[in-house]
Amino acid sequence: MVMEVVPAVMDSIRQAMRIGAGAHLSVPQFRCLNFIARKPDCSIGEVAAFLGVTMPTASAMTDRLVQSGLVSPQTASDDRRRTQLQPTHAGLAQLAHIQTDAQADLERALTACTGKELRDLQAGLAILWRTFRPDLETP
């Protein structure tokens, strides 16, 4: 059942994020910015590996985010040939706005659920979290 439900939920989240990003960010740019926010000081190579794209593609994408003021590149202190990427305050604000809109969309979709169904869903998600993210504390 997970294999059937998770893609549908992800499609809904992606749609909400597309709407939230509007003309500001493409979905790949959103994913890139989100990765950089979760992994500050990452390299363009790490971005490329995460997105499954070539280095030139990742470089062009991060350049667009830098030009938009959402990401700040910095030279690594231990290797001047390496660029480390940081989200800017504007980038973090953009992410927060998109995530808030997507969260509201999910909440609207779940309003048809009963209290018991929501508690059961919460318990199921906690199990999935422990199973697939054992390195992190349950949110």
N, C-alpha and C positions, 0 to 999 in steps of 0.2 A: 504494500500500500504506500509506503514511503516513496518509492520510485514513481508512483503516479501523482502523489499529492505535492511533493516538493517542487517539481517543475511548474505546476500551476501556481503555487504560491510565489515562486521566483518571478514568473511572468507578470503577476500582479504588482509585485514590488518594483520590477524594472519599469513597468508602465507608469507607476506613480512617480518614480524618479525621473523618467523622461519628461513628464509634465512639470515636475518641480524644477528641473534644470532649464527647461524652456529653451530659448535660443542661446543661453549662456554656455552650456556644455553638452557635448555629445556623450552618449553612454560610455564609450571607451575613455573619454577624458574624465568623466566622473569616476570611473573605476581607477584610473591612474591617480587622480587627486586623493581618492579615498585610501588607496594603498600607501601613498606618501604620508598621509596624515596618521595612518596606523603604524607606519615604519619610518619615522623621521630619520634623516641621515642616510637613507637608502641611495643606491647608485642608479644610474640609468640602466645598467645591466640587470639589476634586480627588478626594476619596473618592466623591462622587456621580458624577463623570465616569467613574472607574474601574469602579464597580459598575453603571453604566448606570441609575441611579435618580434621582429628583428630589432637590432640596436638602432638603426637609422629611424625606424618607425617610432620607437619609444623616445628617441631624442627629439624628433619633430613634435611629438605630442607634448612632451614636457616643455619644449620651447614655447608652444602655444599657451600653456598654463603659466609660464613665466611672463610672457608678454601680456597676459590678462591680469597679472598681479596676484595670481592664486598660489604660486609656488616660487620659492626663492632658492636659487642654486648657490652653493658655497663650495669653495675649494677645501678638500679634506686636509686636515692638519698633518696627517701622517703620510699623505701621498698627493702631491700637488697636481698629479695627472688625473686624479679622481674627483668627480663632482658629487657632492652630497646634496640631496634635495630636502627642503623643508616646506611645509605648508605655511602660507602667510596668514595673518589674522583674517584677511578677506577670504582666503581659501577655506579656512575653518568655518567662517560664517556662512559661506555658500553651502558647504557640506551640511552644516546644522540645519539650514533652511530646507534643503532637499530631504534630509532624513526626517525632519519634523512633519513635512507634508506627506511623506510616504507612511510614517507612523499613523497619522490621522486617517489616511486611506485604509490602512489595515484595520484600524479600530472601527471605522464605518462598516467595513465588510463583515466584521465579527459581531455587530450589534444584534444580528438575528439569533445568536447563540444564547442558550440559557446560562445561568450562573454555574450550574453543574458542568455543562459542556466546556465553559471557559476554564474552570478549575481542572478538568480532565486534560484539556489542551495544555495548560500550564505544566501539569505533571509530566505529560508526554514530552514536551519540549525540554524540560529539565533532564529527563532521561537521555534524550538525544545529545544534549549539551555535555553531560558527563561522559557519554560514550565517545563522542567525536572531538571534544575539546577538554580532555582530562587535565591538561596543563593549566587551564584557567578556572577561576572560581565562577560558579554559577551566578549570572547577573541577577 
